[in-house]
Amino acid sequence: MLSFSKIIFTALVIVVVWQGFKLFNRAKQVPTKDQPKQTRAQKNQQSAPAAQEMEKCPDCGVYHAEGSAHRCDA
Ligand SMILES: [Zn+2]
């Protein structure tokens, strides 16, 4: 039988992990400003291959490396 403290602790872990994923995803989407001296062409050369490597799974929405084995078991 679950005690009240265990339920609270489980909920806390879930919230922390959830918030962590939200911050992690936001950090990936926000464009970084650490390379202000780069030209547009240089940026395209570096960002285009990285964008092509990731593929969104149509079933579960998870981004995974293109061509790699992926299972929708998460
Ligand atoms: Zn999937």
N, CA, C, O and the ligand as a Tripos MOL2 file, in Angstrom:
@<TRIPOS>MOLECULE
protein
  297   295    75     0     0
PROTEIN
NO_CHARGES

@<TRIPOS>ATOM
      1 N           0.8500   -1.2050    0.0000 N.3       1 MET1
      2 CA          0.0000    0.0000    0.0000 C.3       1 MET1
      3 C           0.8790    1.2460    0.0000 C.2       1 MET1
      4 O           1.8340    1.3490    0.7690 O.2       1 MET1
      5 N           0.5390    2.1850   -0.8740 N.am      2 LEU2
      6 CA          1.3400    3.4010   -0.9930 C.3       2 LEU2
      7 C           1.0270    4.3490    0.1570 C.2       2 LEU2
      8 O          -0.1290    4.5830    0.5100 O.2       2 LEU2
      9 N           2.0800    4.8730    0.7140 N.am      3 SER3
     10 CA          1.8810    5.8780    1.7500 C.3       3 SER3
     11 C           1.7530    7.2540    1.0970 C.2       3 SER3
     12 O           2.1010    7.4390   -0.0690 O.2       3 SER3
     13 N           1.2540    8.2000    1.8630 N.am      4 PHE4
     14 CA          1.0420    9.5440    1.3310 C.3       4 PHE4
     15 C           2.3580   10.1890    0.9100 C.2       4 PHE4
     16 O           2.4260   10.8620   -0.1180 O.2       4 PHE4
     17 N           3.3920    9.9840    1.7030 N.am      5 SER5
     18 CA          4.6810   10.5990    1.3800 C.3       5 SER5
     19 C           5.2570   10.0220    0.1020 C.2       5 SER5
     20 O           5.8950   10.7410   -0.6680 O.2       5 SER5
     21 N           5.0420    8.7350   -0.1380 N.am      6 LYS6
     22 CA          5.5490    8.1270   -1.3680 C.3       6 LYS6
     23 C           4.8420    8.7140   -2.5840 C.2       6 LYS6
     24 O           5.4650    8.9590   -3.6170 O.2       6 LYS6
     25 N           3.5380    8.9370   -2.4540 N.am      7 ILE7
     26 CA          2.7770    9.5260   -3.5670 C.3       7 ILE7
     27 C           3.2860   10.9370   -3.8530 C.2       7 ILE7
     28 O           3.4840   11.3070   -5.0100 O.2       7 ILE7
     29 N           3.4940   11.7170   -2.8060 N.am      8 ILE8
     30 CA          4.0000   13.0860   -2.9750 C.3       8 ILE8
     31 C           5.3780   13.0610   -3.6200 C.2       8 ILE8
     32 O           5.6600   13.8490   -4.5230 O.2       8 ILE8
     33 N           6.2340   12.1600   -3.1590 N.am      9 PHE9
     34 CA          7.5880   12.0790   -3.7010 C.3       9 PHE9
     35 C           7.5500   11.7030   -5.1830 C.2       9 PHE9
     36 O           8.2850   12.2710   -5.9900 O.2       9 PHE9
     37 N           6.6940   10.7480   -5.5370 N.am     10 THR10
     38 CA          6.5750   10.3350   -6.9370 C.3      10 THR10
     39 C           6.0950   11.4990   -7.8040 C.2      10 THR10
     40 O           6.6170   11.7260   -8.8960 O.2      10 THR10
     41 N           5.1020   12.2300   -7.3100 N.am     11 ALA11
     42 CA          4.5870   13.3790   -8.0560 C.3      11 ALA11
     43 C           5.6760   14.4290   -8.2280 C.2      11 ALA11
     44 O           5.7920   15.0490   -9.2850 O.2      11 ALA11
     45 N           6.4700   14.6230   -7.1860 N.am     12 LEU12
     46 CA          7.5460   15.6140   -7.2480 C.3      12 LEU12
     47 C           8.5740   15.2220   -8.3100 C.2      12 LEU12
     48 O           9.0280   16.0660   -9.0830 O.2      12 LEU12
     49 N           8.9350   13.9480   -8.3440 N.am     13 VAL13
     50 CA          9.9080   13.4690   -9.3410 C.3      13 VAL13
     51 C           9.3570   13.6840  -10.7400 C.2      13 VAL13
     52 O          10.0780   14.1350  -11.6300 O.2      13 VAL13
     53 N           8.0870   13.3640  -10.9400 N.am     14 ILE14
     54 CA          7.4800   13.5170  -12.2680 C.3      14 ILE14
     55 C           7.5180   14.9830  -12.6930 C.2      14 ILE14
     56 O           7.8600   15.2920  -13.8340 O.2      14 ILE14
     57 N           7.1650   15.8910  -11.7700 N.am     15 VAL15
     58 CA          7.1590   17.3220  -12.1020 C.3      15 VAL15
     59 C           8.5690   17.8030  -12.4360 C.2      15 VAL15
     60 O           8.7650   18.5540  -13.3920 O.2      15 VAL15
     61 N           9.5460   17.3680  -11.6480 N.am     16 VAL16
     62 CA         10.9300   17.8030  -11.8880 C.3      16 VAL16
     63 C          11.4050   17.3240  -13.2550 C.2      16 VAL16
     64 O          12.0020   18.0900  -14.0100 O.2      16 VAL16
     65 N          11.1440   16.0700  -13.5700 N.am     17 VAL17
     66 CA         11.5750   15.5290  -14.8670 C.3      17 VAL17
     67 C          10.8520   16.2580  -16.0000 C.2      17 VAL17
     68 O          11.4540   16.5750  -17.0260 O.2      17 VAL17
     69 N           9.5650   16.5210  -15.8080 N.am     18 TRP18
     70 CA          8.7670   17.1870  -16.8360 C.3      18 TRP18
     71 C           9.2970   18.6000  -17.0970 C.2      18 TRP18
     72 O           9.4850   19.0100  -18.2420 O.2      18 TRP18
     73 N           9.5310   19.3280  -16.0090 N.am     19 GLN19
     74 CA         10.0610   20.6870  -16.1600 C.3      19 GLN19
     75 C          11.4490   20.6490  -16.7820 C.2      19 GLN19
     76 O          11.8020   21.5220  -17.5740 O.2      19 GLN19
     77 N          12.2300   19.6480  -16.4280 N.am     20 GLY20
     78 CA         13.5690   19.5220  -16.9890 C.3      20 GLY20
     79 C          13.5260   19.3160  -18.4830 C.2      20 GLY20
     80 O          14.3120   19.9110  -19.2190 O.2      20 GLY20
     81 N          12.6050   18.4720  -18.9400 N.am     21 PHE21
     82 CA         12.4600   18.2430  -20.3790 C.3      21 PHE21
     83 C          11.9980   19.5110  -21.0750 C.2      21 PHE21
     84 O          12.4560   19.8060  -22.1790 O.2      21 PHE21
     85 N          11.0990   20.2690  -20.4530 N.am     22 LYS22
     86 CA         10.6210   21.5150  -21.0640 C.3      22 LYS22
     87 C          11.7740   22.4920  -21.2460 C.2      22 LYS22
     88 O          11.9100   23.1080  -22.3030 O.2      22 LYS22
     89 N          12.6060   22.6350  -20.2130 N.am     23 LEU23
     90 CA         13.7540   23.5340  -20.3020 C.3      23 LEU23
     91 C          14.7290   23.0370  -21.3550 C.2      23 LEU23
     92 O          15.2860   23.8280  -22.1160 O.2      23 LEU23
     93 N          14.9360   21.7160  -21.3980 N.am     24 PHE24
     94 CA         15.8850   21.1360  -22.3510 C.3      24 PHE24
     95 C          15.4100   21.3790  -23.7850 C.2      24 PHE24
     96 O          16.2080   21.7520  -24.6450 O.2      24 PHE24
     97 N          14.1310   21.1730  -24.0450 N.am     25 ASN25
     98 CA         13.6050   21.3830  -25.3890 C.3      25 ASN25
     99 C          13.6470   22.8540  -25.7740 C.2      25 ASN25
    100 O          13.9270   23.1850  -26.9250 O.2      25 ASN25
    101 N          13.3700   23.7440  -24.8150 N.am     26 ARG26
    102 CA         13.3960   25.1740  -25.1070 C.3      26 ARG26
    103 C          14.8210   25.6200  -25.4280 C.2      26 ARG26
    104 O          15.0330   26.4430  -26.3190 O.2      26 ARG26
    105 N          15.7820   25.0800  -24.7090 N.am     27 ALA27
    106 CA         17.1840   25.4480  -24.9360 C.3      27 ALA27
    107 C          17.6290   25.0170  -26.3230 C.2      27 ALA27
    108 O          18.4480   25.6880  -26.9520 O.2      27 ALA27
    109 N          17.0900   23.8940  -26.8060 N.am     28 LYS28
    110 CA         17.4730   23.4270  -28.1330 C.3      28 LYS28
    111 C          16.8640   24.3090  -29.2200 C.2      28 LYS28
    112 O          17.4780   24.5170  -30.2670 O.2      28 LYS28
    113 N          15.6610   24.8270  -28.9760 N.am     29 GLN29
    114 CA         14.9650   25.5900  -30.0100 C.3      29 GLN29
    115 C          15.4620   27.0230  -30.1060 C.2      29 GLN29
    116 O          15.5180   27.5830  -31.2010 O.2      29 GLN29
    117 N          15.8250   27.6260  -28.9800 N.am     30 VAL30
    118 CA         16.2870   29.0150  -28.9970 C.3      30 VAL30
    119 C          17.6320   29.0960  -29.7170 C.2      30 VAL30
    120 O          18.5680   28.3840  -29.3550 O.2      30 VAL30
    121 N          17.7400   29.9610  -30.7370 N.am     31 PRO31
    122 CA         19.0180   30.1010  -31.4400 C.3      31 PRO31
    123 C          20.0720   30.7070  -30.5300 C.2      31 PRO31
    124 O          19.8260   31.6900  -29.8320 O.2      31 PRO31
    125 N          21.2310   30.1100  -30.5530 N.am     32 THR32
    126 CA         22.3110   30.5950  -29.7010 C.3      32 THR32
    127 C          22.9510   31.8310  -30.3070 C.2      32 THR32
    128 O          22.9570   32.0180  -31.5240 O.2      32 THR32
    129 N          23.4830   32.6590  -29.4430 N.am     33 LYS33
    130 CA         24.1230   33.8920  -29.9040 C.3      33 LYS33
    131 C          25.6190   33.8680  -29.6290 C.2      33 LYS33
    132 O          26.2620   34.9150  -29.5660 O.2      33 LYS33
    133 N          26.1660   32.6750  -29.4650 N.am     34 ASP34
    134 CA         27.5890   32.6350  -29.1510 C.3      34 ASP34
    135 C          28.4800   32.8400  -30.3590 C.2      34 ASP34
    136 O          29.6890   33.0050  -30.1940 O.2      34 ASP34
    137 N          27.9390   32.8360  -31.5590 N.am     35 GLN35
    138 CA         28.7980   32.9690  -32.7430 C.3      35 GLN35
    139 C          28.3360   34.1330  -33.6070 C.2      35 GLN35
    140 O          27.8700   33.9230  -34.7270 O.2      35 GLN35
    141 N          28.4590   35.3680  -33.0990 N.am     36 PRO36
    142 CA         27.9470   36.5370  -33.8280 C.3      36 PRO36
    143 C          28.7660   36.8840  -35.0480 C.2      36 PRO36
    144 O          28.2840   37.5970  -35.9280 O.2      36 PRO36
    145 N          30.0040   36.3970  -35.1250 N.am     37 LYS37
    146 CA         30.8690   36.7670  -36.2360 C.3      37 LYS37
    147 C          30.6320   35.8980  -37.4740 C.2      37 LYS37
    148 O          31.1830   36.1750  -38.5400 O.2      37 LYS37
    149 N          29.8300   34.8670  -37.3380 N.am     38 GLN38
    150 CA         29.6000   33.9760  -38.4780 C.3      38 GLN38
    151 C          28.7220   34.6420  -39.5340 C.2      38 GLN38
    152 O          27.7890   35.3770  -39.2080 O.2      38 GLN38
    153 N          29.0270   34.3790  -40.7870 N.am     39 THR39
    154 CA         28.1730   34.8500  -41.8730 C.3      39 THR39
    155 C          27.0140   33.8850  -42.0500 C.2      39 THR39
    156 O          27.0210   32.7890  -41.4900 O.2      39 THR39
    157 N          26.0230   34.2890  -42.8240 N.am     40 ARG40
    158 CA         24.8740   33.4250  -43.0540 C.3      40 ARG40
    159 C          25.2950   32.1280  -43.7460 C.2      40 ARG40
    160 O          24.7890   31.0530  -43.4240 O.2      40 ARG40
    161 N          26.2260   32.2370  -44.7010 N.am     41 ALA41
    162 CA         26.6760   31.0490  -45.4270 C.3      41 ALA41
    163 C          27.3580   30.0670  -44.4890 C.2      41 ALA41
    164 O          27.1480   28.8580  -44.5850 O.2      41 ALA41
    165 N          28.1710   30.5880  -43.5870 N.am     42 GLN42
    166 CA         28.8640   29.7110  -42.6420 C.3      42 GLN42
    167 C          27.8550   29.0200  -41.7260 C.2      42 GLN42
    168 O          28.0020   27.8390  -41.4090 O.2      42 GLN42
    169 N          26.8380   29.7570  -41.3060 N.am     43 LYS43
    170 CA         25.8200   29.1670  -40.4350 C.3      43 LYS43
    171 C          25.0920   28.0450  -41.1620 C.2      43 LYS43
    172 O          24.8480   26.9840  -40.5890 O.2      43 LYS43
    173 N          24.7410   28.2810  -42.4360 N.am     44 ASN44
    174 CA         24.0260   27.2600  -43.1990 C.3      44 ASN44
    175 C          24.8720   26.0070  -43.3560 C.2      44 ASN44
    176 O          24.3640   24.8890  -43.2750 O.2      44 ASN44
    177 N          26.1550   26.1990  -43.5790 N.am     45 GLN45
    178 CA         27.0350   25.0480  -43.7370 C.3      45 GLN45
    179 C          27.0520   24.2000  -42.4700 C.2      45 GLN45
    180 O          27.1230   22.9730  -42.5320 O.2      45 GLN45
    181 N          26.9860   24.8660  -41.3270 N.am     46 GLN46
    182 CA         27.0940   24.1130  -40.0800 C.3      46 GLN46
    183 C          25.7490   23.5720  -39.6060 C.2      46 GLN46
    184 O          25.6850   22.4800  -39.0410 O.2      46 GLN46
    185 N          24.6680   24.3330  -39.8340 N.am     47 SER47
    186 CA         23.3890   23.9210  -39.2770 C.3      47 SER47
    187 C          22.6270   22.9750  -40.1960 C.2      47 SER47
    188 O          21.8440   22.1520  -39.7210 O.2      47 SER47
    189 N          22.8460   23.0800  -41.5050 N.am     48 ALA48
    190 CA         22.0710   22.2510  -42.4330 C.3      48 ALA48
    191 C          22.3010   20.7590  -42.2100 C.2      48 ALA48
    192 O          21.3210   20.0200  -42.1220 O.2      48 ALA48
    193 N          23.5290   20.2780  -42.1150 N.am     49 PRO49
    194 CA         23.7410   18.8450  -41.9100 C.3      49 PRO49
    195 C          23.1330   18.3630  -40.5950 C.2      49 PRO49
    196 O          22.5700   17.2700  -40.5340 O.2      49 PRO49
    197 N          23.2450   19.1760  -39.5400 N.am     50 ALA50
    198 CA         22.7130   18.7790  -38.2490 C.3      50 ALA50
    199 C          21.1930   18.6460  -38.3250 C.2      50 ALA50
    200 O          20.6130   17.7490  -37.7120 O.2      50 ALA50
    201 N          20.5480   19.5460  -39.0820 N.am     51 ALA51
    202 CA         19.0980   19.4880  -39.1940 C.3      51 ALA51
    203 C          18.6660   18.2600  -39.9760 C.2      51 ALA51
    204 O          17.6220   17.6750  -39.6880 O.2      51 ALA51
    205 N          19.4550   17.8670  -40.9560 N.am     52 GLN52
    206 CA         19.0850   16.7150  -41.7740 C.3      52 GLN52
    207 C          19.3030   15.4030  -41.0320 C.2      52 GLN52
    208 O          18.6900   14.3890  -41.3640 O.2      52 GLN52
    209 N          20.1670   15.4240  -40.0400 N.am     53 GLU53
    210 CA         20.4500   14.1770  -39.3260 C.3      53 GLU53
    211 C          19.2880   13.7580  -38.4360 C.2      53 GLU53
    212 O          19.1090   12.5740  -38.1540 O.2      53 GLU53
    213 N          18.4950   14.7420  -37.9900 N.am     54 MET54
    214 CA         17.4030   14.4100  -37.0960 C.3      54 MET54
    215 C          16.1150   14.1810  -37.8840 C.2      54 MET54
    216 O          15.8240   14.8750  -38.8580 O.2      54 MET54
    217 N          15.3630   13.1910  -37.4330 N.am     55 GLU55
    218 CA         14.1310   12.8260  -38.1120 C.3      55 GLU55
    219 C          13.0470   12.6500  -37.0640 C.2      55 GLU55
    220 O          13.2600   11.9900  -36.0460 O.2      55 GLU55
    221 N          11.8860   13.2390  -37.3110 N.am     56 LYS56
    222 CA         10.8040   13.1150  -36.3350 C.3      56 LYS56
    223 C           9.9620   11.8870  -36.6350 C.2      56 LYS56
    224 O           9.5090   11.6820  -37.7610 O.2      56 LYS56
    225 N           9.7650   11.0900  -35.6210 N.am     57 CYS57
    226 CA          8.9550    9.8840  -35.7960 C.3      57 CYS57
    227 C           7.4920   10.2910  -35.9430 C.2      57 CYS57
    228 O           6.9740   11.0180  -35.0950 O.2      57 CYS57
    229 N           6.8190    9.8450  -36.9930 N.am     58 PRO58
    230 CA          5.4120   10.2120  -37.1990 C.3      58 PRO58
    231 C           4.4800    9.5710  -36.1820 C.2      58 PRO58
    232 O           3.3410   10.0110  -36.0280 O.2      58 PRO58
    233 N           4.9340    8.5610  -35.5010 N.am     59 ASP59
    234 CA          4.0650    7.8410  -34.5660 C.3      59 ASP59
    235 C           4.1170    8.4230  -33.1660 C.2      59 ASP59
    236 O           3.0760    8.6590  -32.5530 O.2      59 ASP59
    237 N           5.3320    8.6580  -32.6480 N.am     60 CYS60
    238 CA          5.4480    9.1090  -31.2660 C.3      60 CYS60
    239 C           6.0260   10.5160  -31.1570 C.2      60 CYS60
    240 O           6.0620   11.0770  -30.0620 O.2      60 CYS60
    241 N           6.4850   11.1070  -32.2800 N.am     61 GLY61
    242 CA          6.9590   12.4810  -32.2510 C.3      61 GLY61
    243 C           8.3630   12.6530  -31.7180 C.2      61 GLY61
    244 O           8.8370   13.7780  -31.5630 O.2      61 GLY61
    245 N           9.0290   11.5560  -31.4380 N.am     62 VAL62
    246 CA         10.3950   11.6460  -30.9100 C.3      62 VAL62
    247 C          11.3700   11.9230  -32.0530 C.2      62 VAL62
    248 O          11.2650   11.3390  -33.1320 O.2      62 VAL62
    249 N          12.3130   12.8190  -31.8000 N.am     63 TYR63
    250 CA         13.3460   13.0860  -32.7940 C.3      63 TYR63
    251 C          14.4750   12.0740  -32.6160 C.2      63 TYR63
    252 O          14.9820   11.8810  -31.5110 O.2      63 TYR63
    253 N          14.8560   11.4410  -33.7050 N.am     64 HIS64
    254 CA         15.9360   10.4550  -33.6310 C.3      64 HIS64
    255 C          16.8030   10.6120  -34.8640 C.2      64 HIS64
    256 O          16.4030   11.2490  -35.8380 O.2      64 HIS64
    257 N          17.9950   10.0260  -34.8190 N.am     65 ALA65
    258 CA         18.9290   10.1370  -35.9380 C.3      65 ALA65
    259 C          18.3400    9.4630  -37.1730 C.2      65 ALA65
    260 O          17.7820    8.3680  -37.1040 O.2      65 ALA65
    261 N          18.4820   10.1560  -38.3080 N.am     66 GLU66
    262 CA         17.9140    9.6360  -39.5420 C.3      66 GLU66
    263 C          18.5740    8.3180  -39.9120 C.2      66 GLU66
    264 O          19.7990    8.2050  -39.9080 O.2      66 GLU66
    265 N          17.7580    7.3250  -40.2320 N.am     67 GLY67
    266 CA         18.2760    6.0330  -40.6650 C.3      67 GLY67
    267 C          18.5620    5.0830  -39.5220 C.2      67 GLY67
    268 O          18.7760    3.8930  -39.7500 O.2      67 GLY67
    269 N          18.5700    5.5870  -38.2900 N.am     68 SER68
    270 CA         18.8670    4.7040  -37.1670 C.3      68 SER68
    271 C          17.6120    3.9610  -36.7360 C.2      68 SER68
    272 O          16.4890    4.4130  -36.9580 O.2      68 SER68
    273 N          17.8310    2.8250  -36.1250 N.am     69 ALA69
    274 CA         16.7060    2.0400  -35.6530 C.3      69 ALA69
    275 C          15.9850    2.7840  -34.5310 C.2      69 ALA69
    276 O          16.6240    3.3300  -33.6320 O.2      69 ALA69
    277 N          14.6680    2.8040  -34.5850 N.am     70 HIS70
    278 CA         13.8890    3.5270  -33.5820 C.3      70 HIS70
    279 C          12.6520    2.7160  -33.2360 C.2      70 HIS70
    280 O          11.9360    2.2290  -34.1100 O.2      70 HIS70
    281 N          12.4210    2.5870  -31.9390 N.am     71 ARG71
    282 CA         11.2350    1.8630  -31.5090 C.3      71 ARG71
    283 C          10.3410    2.8080  -30.7200 C.2      71 ARG71
    284 O          10.8170    3.5760  -29.8850 O.2      71 ARG71
    285 N           9.0690    2.7470  -30.9850 N.am     72 CYS72
    286 CA          8.1100    3.6000  -30.2800 C.3      72 CYS72
    287 C           7.6810    2.9260  -28.9860 C.2      72 CYS72
    288 O           6.5080    2.5980  -28.8060 O.2      72 CYS72
    289 N           8.6220    2.7240  -28.1040 N.am     73 ASP73
    290 CA          8.2690    2.0300  -26.8610 C.3      73 ASP73
    291 C           8.4100    2.9340  -25.6450 C.2      73 ASP73
    292 O           8.2600    2.4810  -24.5100 O.2      73 ASP73
    293 N           8.6970    4.2090  -25.8780 N.am     74 ALA74
    294 CA          8.8920    5.1180  -24.7440 C.3      74 ALA74
    295 C           7.5590    5.5610  -24.1700 C.2      74 ALA74
    296 O           7.5250    6.3290  -23.2090 O.2      74 ALA74
    297 ZN          8.4800    6.5020  -32.6420 Zn       75 ZN75
@<TRIPOS>BOND
     1     1     2 1
     2     2     3 1
     3     3     4 2
     4     3     5 am
     5     5     6 1
     6     6     7 1
     7     7     8 2
     8     7     9 am
     9     9    10 1
    10    10    11 1
    11    11    12 2
    12    11    13 am
    13    13    14 1
    14    14    15 1
    15    15    16 2
    16    15    17 am
    17    17    18 1
    18    18    19 1
    19    19    20 2
    20    19    21 am
    21    21    22 1
    22    22    23 1
    23    23    24 2
    24    23    25 am
    25    25    26 1
    26    26    27 1
    27    27    28 2
    28    27    29 am
    29    29    30 1
    30    30    31 1
    31    31    32 2
    32    31    33 am
    33    33    34 1
    34    34    35 1
    35    35    36 2
    36    35    37 am
    37    37    38 1
    38    38    39 1
    39    39    40 2
    40    39    41 am
    41    41    42 1
    42    42    43 1
    43    43    44 2
    44    43    45 am
    45    45    46 1
    46    46    47 1
    47    47    48 2
    48    47    49 am
    49    49    50 1
    50    50    51 1
    51    51    52 2
    52    51    53 am
    53    53    54 1
    54    54    55 1
    55    55    56 2
    56    55    57 am
    57    57    58 1
    58    58    59 1
    59    59    60 2
    60    59    61 am
    61    61    62 1
    62    62    63 1
    63    63    64 2
    64    63    65 am
    65    65    66 1
    66    66    67 1
    67    67    68 2
    68    67    69 am
    69    69    70 1
    70    70    71 1
    71    71    72 2
    72    71    73 am
    73    73    74 1
    74    74    75 1
    75    75    76 2
    76    75    77 am
    77    77    78 1
    78    78    79 1
    79    79    80 2
    80    79    81 am
    81    81    82 1
    82    82    83 1
    83    83    84 2
    84    83    85 am
    85    85    86 1
    86    86    87 1
    87    87    88 2
    88    87    89 am
    89    89    90 1
    90    90    91 1
    91    91    92 2
    92    91    93 am
    93    93    94 1
    94    94    95 1
    95    95    96 2
    96    95    97 am
    97    97    98 1
    98    98    99 1
    99    99   100 2
   100    99   101 am
   101   101   102 1
   102   102   103 1
   103   103   104 2
   104   103   105 am
   105   105   106 1
   106   106   107 1
   107   107   108 2
   108   107   109 am
   109   109   110 1
   110   110   111 1
   111   111   112 2
   112   111   113 am
   113   113   114 1
   114   114   115 1
   115   115   116 2
   116   115   117 am
   117   117   118 1
   118   118   119 1
   119   119   120 2
   120   119   121 am
   121   121   122 1
   122   122   123 1
   123   123   124 2
   124   123   125 am
   125   125   126 1
   126   126   127 1
   127   127   128 2
   128   127   129 am
   129   129   130 1
   130   130   131 1
   131   131   132 2
   132   131   133 am
   133   133   134 1
   134   134   135 1
   135   135   136 2
   136   135   137 am
   137   137   138 1
   138   138   139 1
   139   139   140 2
   140   139   141 am
   141   141   142 1
   142   142   143 1
   143   143   144 2
   144   143   145 am
   145   145   146 1
   146   146   147 1
   147   147   148 2
   148   147   149 am
   149   149   150 1
   150   150   151 1
   151   151   152 2
   152   151   153 am
   153   153   154 1
   154   154   155 1
   155   155   156 2
   156   155   157 am
   157   157   158 1
   158   158   159 1
   159   159   160 2
   160   159   161 am
   161   161   162 1
   162   162   163 1
   163   163   164 2
   164   163   165 am
   165   165   166 1
   166   166   167 1
   167   167   168 2
   168   167   169 am
   169   169   170 1
   170   170   171 1
   171   171   172 2
   172   171   173 am
   173   173   174 1
   174   174   175 1
   175   175   176 2
   176   175   177 am
   177   177   178 1
   178   178   179 1
   179   179   180 2
   180   179   181 am
   181   181   182 1
   182   182   183 1
   183   183   184 2
   184   183   185 am
   185   185   186 1
   186   186   187 1
   187   187   188 2
   188   187   189 am
   189   189   190 1
   190   190   191 1
   191   191   192 2
   192   191   193 am
   193   193   194 1
   194   194   195 1
   195   195   196 2
   196   195   197 am
   197   197   198 1
   198   198   199 1
   199   199   200 2
   200   199   201 am
   201   201   202 1
   202   202   203 1
   203   203   204 2
   204   203   205 am
   205   205   206 1
   206   206   207 1
   207   207   208 2
   208   207   209 am
   209   209   210 1
   210   210   211 1
   211   211   212 2
   212   211   213 am
   213   213   214 1
   214   214   215 1
   215   215   216 2
   216   215   217 am
   217   217   218 1
   218   218   219 1
   219   219   220 2
   220   219   221 am
   221   221   222 1
   222   222   223 1
   223   223   224 2
   224   223   225 am
   225   225   226 1
   226   226   227 1
   227   227   228 2
   228   227   229 am
   229   229   230 1
   230   230   231 1
   231   231   232 2
   232   231   233 am
   233   233   234 1
   234   234   235 1
   235   235   236 2
   236   235   237 am
   237   237   238 1
   238   238   239 1
   239   239   240 2
   240   239   241 am
   241   241   242 1
   242   242   243 1
   243   243   244 2
   244   243   245 am
   245   245   246 1
   246   246   247 1
   247   247   248 2
   248   247   249 am
   249   249   250 1
   250   250   251 1
   251   251   252 2
   252   251   253 am
   253   253   254 1
   254   254   255 1
   255   255   256 2
   256   255   257 am
   257   257   258 1
   258   258   259 1
   259   259   260 2
   260   259   261 am
   261   261   262 1
   262   262   263 1
   263   263   264 2
   264   263   265 am
   265   265   266 1
   266   266   267 1
   267   267   268 2
   268   267   269 am
   269   269   270 1
   270   270   271 1
   271   271   272 2
   272   271   273 am
   273   273   274 1
   274   274   275 1
   275   275   276 2
   276   275   277 am
   277   277   278 1
   278   278   279 1
   279   279   280 2
   280   279   281 am
   281   281   282 1
   282   282   283 1
   283   283   284 2
   284   283   285 am
   285   285   286 1
   286   286   287 1
   287   287   288 2
   288   287   289 am
   289   289   290 1
   290   290   291 1
   291   291   292 2
   292   291   293 am
   293   293   294 1
   294   294   295 1
   295   295   296 2
@<TRIPOS>SUBSTRUCTURE
     1 MET1         2 RESIDUE 1 A MET
     2 LEU2         6 RESIDUE 1 A LEU
     3 SER3        10 RESIDUE 1 A SER
     4 PHE4        14 RESIDUE 1 A PHE
     5 SER5        18 RESIDUE 1 A SER
     6 LYS6        22 RESIDUE 1 A LYS
     7 ILE7        26 RESIDUE 1 A ILE
     8 ILE8        30 RESIDUE 1 A ILE
     9 PHE9        34 RESIDUE 1 A PHE
    10 THR10       38 RESIDUE 1 A THR
    11 ALA11       42 RESIDUE 1 A ALA
    12 LEU12       46 RESIDUE 1 A LEU
    13 VAL13       50 RESIDUE 1 A VAL
    14 ILE14       54 RESIDUE 1 A ILE
    15 VAL15       58 RESIDUE 1 A VAL
    16 VAL16       62 RESIDUE 1 A VAL
    17 VAL17       66 RESIDUE 1 A VAL
    18 TRP18       70 RESIDUE 1 A TRP
    19 GLN19       74 RESIDUE 1 A GLN
    20 GLY20       78 RESIDUE 1 A GLY
    21 PHE21       82 RESIDUE 1 A PHE
    22 LYS22       86 RESIDUE 1 A LYS
    23 LEU23       90 RESIDUE 1 A LEU
    24 PHE24       94 RESIDUE 1 A PHE
    25 ASN25       98 RESIDUE 1 A ASN
    26 ARG26      102 RESIDUE 1 A ARG
    27 ALA27      106 RESIDUE 1 A ALA
    28 LYS28      110 RESIDUE 1 A LYS
    29 GLN29      114 RESIDUE 1 A GLN
    30 VAL30      118 RESIDUE 1 A VAL
    31 PRO31      122 RESIDUE 1 A PRO
    32 THR32      126 RESIDUE 1 A THR
    33 LYS33      130 RESIDUE 1 A LYS
    34 ASP34      134 RESIDUE 1 A ASP
    35 GLN35      138 RESIDUE 1 A GLN
    36 PRO36      142 RESIDUE 1 A PRO
    37 LYS37      146 RESIDUE 1 A LYS
    38 GLN38      150 RESIDUE 1 A GLN
    39 THR39      154 RESIDUE 1 A THR
    40 ARG40      158 RESIDUE 1 A ARG
    41 ALA41      162 RESIDUE 1 A ALA
    42 GLN42      166 RESIDUE 1 A GLN
    43 LYS43      170 RESIDUE 1 A LYS
    44 ASN44      174 RESIDUE 1 A ASN
    45 GLN45      178 RESIDUE 1 A GLN
    46 GLN46      182 RESIDUE 1 A GLN
    47 SER47      186 RESIDUE 1 A SER
    48 ALA48      190 RESIDUE 1 A ALA
    49 PRO49      194 RESIDUE 1 A PRO
    50 ALA50      198 RESIDUE 1 A ALA
    51 ALA51      202 RESIDUE 1 A ALA
    52 GLN52      206 RESIDUE 1 A GLN
    53 GLU53      210 RESIDUE 1 A GLU
    54 MET54      214 RESIDUE 1 A MET
    55 GLU55      218 RESIDUE 1 A GLU
    56 LYS56      222 RESIDUE 1 A LYS
    57 CYS57      226 RESIDUE 1 A CYS
    58 PRO58      230 RESIDUE 1 A PRO
    59 ASP59      234 RESIDUE 1 A ASP
    60 CYS60      238 RESIDUE 1 A CYS
    61 GLY61      242 RESIDUE 1 A GLY
    62 VAL62      246 RESIDUE 1 A VAL
    63 TYR63      250 RESIDUE 1 A TYR
    64 HIS64      254 RESIDUE 1 A HIS
    65 ALA65      258 RESIDUE 1 A ALA
    66 GLU66      262 RESIDUE 1 A GLU
    67 GLY67      266 RESIDUE 1 A GLY
    68 SER68      270 RESIDUE 1 A SER
    69 ALA69      274 RESIDUE 1 A ALA
    70 HIS70      278 RESIDUE 1 A HIS
    71 ARG71      282 RESIDUE 1 A ARG
    72 CYS72      286 RESIDUE 1 A CYS
    73 ASP73      290 RESIDUE 1 A ASP
    74 ALA74      294 RESIDUE 1 A ALA
    75 ZN75       297 GROUP 0 **** ****
